Amino acid sequence: MNKKIYIILPHKDQFIKNYAGSASIWVKDFLFSSKFRSQIKVIGSTDNTKDLYSNKNYINIKISKSKFSSRSHSYINKIINLCKKNKPEIIEIHNRPSYFRKIYDVYKNSKFILIFHNDPLSQKGSSTVEERKFLLNNCSKIYFVSSWVE
């Protein structure tokens, strides 16, 4: 099996050894124990590429600071372009249901996995009943990292 798998971190989450966010730590633990490790690319944004958990598996998205657009919007647009170009079969999104909606609206050719690390009711993209129905109808899988979050 030779699939391209993209794991998308929140743009503020650092995939680095000394300052990792919770999603990055979770991804790192699963990445290093996965039999599909060679097919996985973790996508994030950091200025510190010297302390990455894995240089081989990481794609760094540079986000320029702009007064006219949000960092999240810039990050997602670059990820969408990356998906269109490299055509991943599986896209795993951590803790950002709003990212899923934007990527799915433009690039529907993958199976999507959404992993919640925090309460979905307090996040953009999953706070309303309609948004949660959309997620249920369009994600291949939805996981919660704890029963409290679920």
Salt bridges, closest charged atoms under 4 A:
ASP29 OD1 - LYS28 NZ 2.87
GLU92 OE2 - HIS94 NE2 2.64
ASP105 OD1 - ARG101 NE 3.41
GLU130 OE2 - LYS133 NZ 3.99
